[in-house]
Amino acid sequence: MKKTKMTYHDIAKKAGVGIGTVSRYFNDYNISKEAKAKINKVLNETDYIPNFAASNIKKPSKDVYLILPYNNDETANMEIVNGVKSSLTADNINFFIFLSSSESEIYQKDLKYLTMRNPFGIVLLLPKHTSKDLILQIQDIKSTNLIVYNRNIEGVKSVNIDDKEMFKELALKIETDYKNEKIAFIGLNKEDITTGKYRSESFTENIKNNKVQNYLLKQNSFDDVEEIIHKIIKDYNPKIIVSATHTISMYVYGHLMENKIRNDFITTDIGRMGKSQYLTNSDINIFIDYFLIGYQIGNKLLNKEKKMENFFKII
């Protein structure tokens, strides 16, 4: 749909409200529900995006929004946020965090609202289950610079963690350090493209000297791990337990400690640099530098992308 350019006067006339009411609407001041509904109706019917160019002429600063879906993994996300913020500070940019929903429908509405503010750029941390409608909405945005974290969308810039490379390197390290051992790989099923499909396939494909049995879960939760951990240890009896997520690793560690059999196994973990190893005391760790990821997101948004080392390292 073609986007319509209108002044506040045009909107006020179509909505049957005063121009002051329209101004308060766009500047987040309280107005009546009735007035808001009238203005929303006009904006939705015209697919309107406001033009803030005139006001921006008076100030050299630019606005960048990072839209963040609410989830339980706030720590890693906030490190990404800090990295983005750090990369933007030297360029006279106003940086704002917008906390949205993990539901695609609500996220879509919030993204439309932010787009209407005509910012210089929007950083998208997407809901885990992103709808096709949300993808199409993102591809249709041409009025602002977009960059997506850890998701490939045609025509949109992105910065990604290379899950395939991470678990290839993990497999190669295990191949070097251990021979002829049984490995239990606990991960997510292939419906989860990154954490599930890429990690399990890459790890399995690169194991040559050891035997791997995959145990793939529907959800990344303690309950799902609890359902199978007894079977893994009793029936398969592996020497090495590879966890595809930090959540899985935490439950495995707790189970082994509770049953006083931790020292019988080689375990792995994946998580933030510097802290995760203290939570699971794993033998092999994949550390992810989320701050560096955020820093690169900011650089790429500003077209200042620099060649950096991998966002992860294995110890």
N, C-alpha and C positions, 0 to 999 in steps of 0.2 A: 504493500500500500504506500502511495506517495505521501511523504510527510508534509504537513501544512505549516507554513510560517504565518503567525499572526501576532499582533501586538496585544498588550494587556487590554487596550481599549476594545479590540475586536472580540476578545474572549468575554469581557464584561458585557458587551452588547448581546452576544449570542446566549450567554447564560442568564441575562436579566438581573445582573448584580452590579454594584459599583466597582470602579476601577481599584479603589482602595482595598476592597474585599479580595480581588484577584491578586493584588500585590501581597497581602497578608497570607494568602493561600500558598504562594511560592516561597515565602520566607518563613514558613512554619509557625505563623502566629495563629492563635485560636480564632476560628470563625464557626458559624452555626453549621450543624449537620446538613441543613437544607441547602445552604450556599455551597458547601463543599460538594454535595451531590450534583448540583447544577453544573458546577465547574468541571467535575469529573466527567459528566455526560458529554460536555463539549469536547474535552480533550480526547476521550475515547472515540467519539464519532469522527474526529478529524485526524487522529493519530498524530497529535500536535507535539512538537518538541520546542520548548521555549528557546529564544535566542538571547543569550546573556552577553553577547559581544559588546554591546554599548557599555555596560557596566565594567566589563573586563578591560576596556581601553584605559580606564582610570587607575587600574592597579596592575602591576607587572606580574603578580603571582598567578599560579595556576592551581586548579583543584584536582586531586587524585583521590578516588574512593577505592577502598578495598572492601569487597562484600564477602562476609564470612558466614557460612551456615553454622548454626549452633550444633555442636556435637560434644561428645565426652572427651575428645582428644584436644582439649584447648591448649595444652602446654606446647605441643609441636606447632600448632597454628600460630600462637603468639610469637614464637621465635621467627617464623616466616614474616609476620607482621613487622617485627622489629628490624628484620633485614631489609624489607621494602622501605621502611621509614628512613633507615640509615642511608640508603642509596639516593633518596630523593632530597635530603636536607640541603645539599649544596646547590640546588637548582631553583631556589625560591619558590618551592611548591608547597601548597597547603595539603596536608595528608589527613584523611578521615577514614575511620573504621566504621563500617555499617554492619551490625549484627543482624543477620537474616534468619531464615528457617532452613531446616534440613529437608523440608518438603518442597518439591519443585514448583508447585502452583504458587505458593506464597513467595518463594524466591523470585519467580518471574515478575510478580507485582512490584517487589522491591527494586529489581533491576530496572524496570520501566521507569520507576520514580527517579532513580539516580540518573538514568539517561536523560530524563527531562530537564535535569539541572545543567545539562550541557557541559560536563567537566572535561578537563584535558584528557583524563584517562580513568579507566576502571580496571582494577585487578580482581579477577574472579577465582575464588576458591569455591568450587561447585559442590552441591549436595552429592553424597555417595551414589544415590540412585537418581541420575539426571534424566528427565523426560525428553522425548524427541521434540516436544514443543519448545522447551527451554533451549535446546541446541539450535533450533530454527530461529528463535528470537535473538540469540547471540549472533548468529550469522547475518541477521538482517540489520544489525546496528552498524551504521556508517558514520555517525555524527561524533564519535569519540574514539580514542585509542583504547583497544582492549588487549588484555593479556590473561591467559588462563594458566592456572597451576595444575600440573600433573594430569592433563587431559588433552588429547589431540582433537581439535575441531577444525575442519577445513576452512581456510581463509582467515584464521585467528592465530595470533602469536601465542606461544606457550613456552613454559619452562617445566621440564619433566625430570622426575627421578627415574633412572634407568633400572627398572626392576629386573629385567633379563640379565643385565651385566652384573648386578649385585649378586644374584644367586648363581650365576656362572662362576664368579670369583670365589664364592663360598664353597661351591662344589670342588673347584680346583684346589683350594686350600685343604679340604678334607681328603681329597685324593692324594695330596702330597704327604700329609701327616699320618694318614691311617690307611691300612691295606686289609682287604678281605674281612671287613666288618659289616654287620647288618645295620642299616640306617632306617629309622622311622621318620618320614617327613610329614609333619602335621601342618596343614595349611587350609586355605579356603577353596571351595569348588570353583569350577570354571565360569560360573555366572559372574563372579567378581573378576573382571578382566585383568587388572593389575596385580593386586595382592594375591589373587587366586591363580588364574591361568598362567600369567607370565612367570611368576615365581616358581610354581611347581614344575612347569614344563622345562624351564631353563635349568633348574637344579638337576632334575632327573636325566636330561639329555647329556649333562657333563659329568656324570658319575660313571666310571668305567671299571674301577677295581673293587668296588663295594656293591652290595645288594641294597636296593632302595624299595621300601614299601610305602606307598602314599596313603595317607588318611586325610581326606578332604571334608571339611565341615561346611555346613550351610551358613553359619554365622560366626563372626569373630567374638565368641563369648566364652566365659568360664563354664557355663552349663554344657555347651557343646563339647568342650574338651573333656569335661568330667565323664561324659557318656562313653568315651572311647579309651581313655588313658589306661584303665585296668586291663582291657583287652589287648592293647598294644604291648604292655609289659609282660602280661601272663602268656599270651598266645604267640607273639612274635619275638619277644625278648631281644630287642635291639641293643647294640652297644652305644649307638649314637642317636640322639633325638634332636632333629632339626625343627625349629619352630619358625613358621613363616611370618608371624607377627609377634609384637611385644606382649600382647594380651595372652596369646597361647603360651609363650615362654614363661610368663609369670605364674600361670596355673600349673604348668609342668613342674616348675621349681617348687611350688608350694606342696604339690602332691609327693614329690620325691623326698622332700625334707620331712614331711609328716610321717612318711613310712620308713624314714631312716635308711634310704637307699640312694641318696644323692650321689655318693661317691662311686656307685656302680655304673654310672652313665657319663658320656660326653654330651654336653648340651650346647645349644646355640641360642642367641638372642639377636634382636634387631631393634634399634631405637635411637634416642637422642644421644649426642656425644657427651661423654663425661659423667652421666648419671645412671643410665640403664644398667650398667654392669653391677652396681651396688644393690639393685633390686632383685636380680636373678642369679648373680654370681656365676654366669655362664662361662664355659671354657673358650668359646669362640663368639665374638661379637661383631655385628655389622653396625657401625656408628654412622648416623646420618646427620649432616650439618644443615639443619633447617634454616639457621640464620643466613648461611651462604646462599641457600636457595632463594630466600627472600631478597637478598642483595642483588642477585642476578636477575630476578623478576623486575626490580626497579630499573636496573640498567637497560634491560631489553625494552621496557616501556618507553624509555627516553632515547632509544636507538644508540645506546652506549655499551652494548653488550661486549664483555671481555671474555677471552678464553680463560677458563678456570679449570682447576683439577676436578676430579670426580666429587660429587656431593657426599660421598660415603668413603669409609675405609674399613677394612676388616682386620681385626686384631685377635 
